[in-house]
Amino acid sequence: MSLLWKRNFYFLILACGMFSSLALSDGDALLTKTDPWPETLTLEFALNQASVDHPELQVVMASIEKAKAEKLLVDTHTSIESNISARLRWIDPPDIAFDQSQDDHRLSLFVKKRLYDFGYTKALKEAAEAGIVGRENYYQYALNQHRITIMATYFDVLLADFANGRNEEDVKITFLYADRAENRNELGMVSDIDVLEAQSNYQVSRTRLHRSRALQRTTRANLANALNRPEDLPSDLSVPDLLGNNRDVPESVDAWLDLSEKQNPLLRTLQAKMISMQKRLASARDIANPVLTSEVELSTYTREAGSYDNWRAGVSLNVPLPTSGKTKAAVADGRARLLKAKAELEQQRRQTRQDVLESWSDLKTLKIEGDRVEAAMDFRDLYLDRSRALYQLEVKTDFGDAMIRSHEAHLDQMSNKFKLALTWARIEALLGQTVSSGENLRSPVGQEVTP
């Protein structure tokens, strides 16, 4: 092996390594750390646990990475392609050959790059970029929905705890009634049927208590799943102030409808999808465009021959002949996909407007409902105070029933507040804002709110 051949060989290996390194990149691993539960879990802390680690959001993140991978694949259309070709061969040269050596080895480096394809790659790249934008907007939608799920499951736990407390009081009261009925029956003051009725009411309240305790666990399991800790059920939850419920509902829904048209993440997702389909249709029309390519070849040989070149460089133009119907089929498919994307966008636009209108109407209804439950709670509290006073004076009273009714009134009030908070959260999601607990006292259109 000659010194020149060795030197060329090392040069080719080094050049190949340089070209190959251009295609390598390191991916950053996303590391997350789960904070321990606080002594008392708050709604704000729970909402902050919404992260990409949750399986629902991981699915969306995977789709974003897939869209980015598709763009990288498109980028390879105009990237440098290189490869090494090696050959080991021994020959028996003819007598007339100048070089009579039998070694006929070859090492070649081929480098090729697409220079221009008259818009085909550009359209594909724009389609891929629109796909990434669409997936990122969908992530915002999925994140908001996940935060709403956390909020809803958090409220379910609180309602289950409060209902369980009411049922515990109910069991105590019905037990006392049943015990008193048995004592009075022994004295001949009440009939057997009255005793059986009291015992039946006691058993009904026991069953209700058992169900409410089971509900406490299942709602906590749902919350733990939403917080991405299925094996770690939270215990104590604080009741949020929900100051955001004090936000005023606008008299007209038009401003919210306009804002949803511009900022709704689901609409933005479908708008990006439509743009992507438009670009893919353009690329389908350009699929048969000519392709201008540059090529370079560096070679070294162990023997000399008249047909062997040390290097070659040139430009080639490839012009496909549209004879197979491939372009026509691709264009027809692209038109169908674009038509579907436009229909999906219009369908979602109408659904979003309907959702905004219904949520706006629900807010007004829940505000009025809140006035009703407030009045009912005030009445039940006063009625309970009177029943307690009569009970302490040993006057026949319905103190036990009044206590239960007071608990139910408080439960209705809590349920109304939670429904109102969830409706505000849905409004925020529909208007493309980050779902929060509402403690910042800002309306979805940005005005400051006085508590």
Secondary structure as GFF3:
##gff-version 3
##sequence-region A 1 451
A	DSSP	alpha_helix	3	21	.	.	.	ID=ss1
A	DSSP	alpha_helix	43	48	.	.	.	ID=ss2
A	DSSP	alpha_helix	55	75	.	.	.	ID=ss3
A	DSSP	three_ten_helix	76	78	.	.	.	ID=ss4
A	DSSP	beta_strand	80	87	.	.	.	ID=ss5
A	DSSP	beta_strand	106	116	.	.	.	ID=ss6
A	DSSP	alpha_helix	120	186	.	.	.	ID=ss7
A	DSSP	alpha_helix	192	226	.	.	.	ID=ss8
A	DSSP	three_ten_helix	243	246	.	.	.	ID=ss9
A	DSSP	alpha_helix	254	263	.	.	.	ID=ss10
A	DSSP	alpha_helix	265	285	.	.	.	ID=ss11
A	DSSP	beta_strand	291	301	.	.	.	ID=ss12
A	DSSP	beta_strand	311	318	.	.	.	ID=ss13
A	DSSP	alpha_helix	326	392	.	.	.	ID=ss14
A	DSSP	alpha_helix	399	430	.	.	.	ID=ss15
###
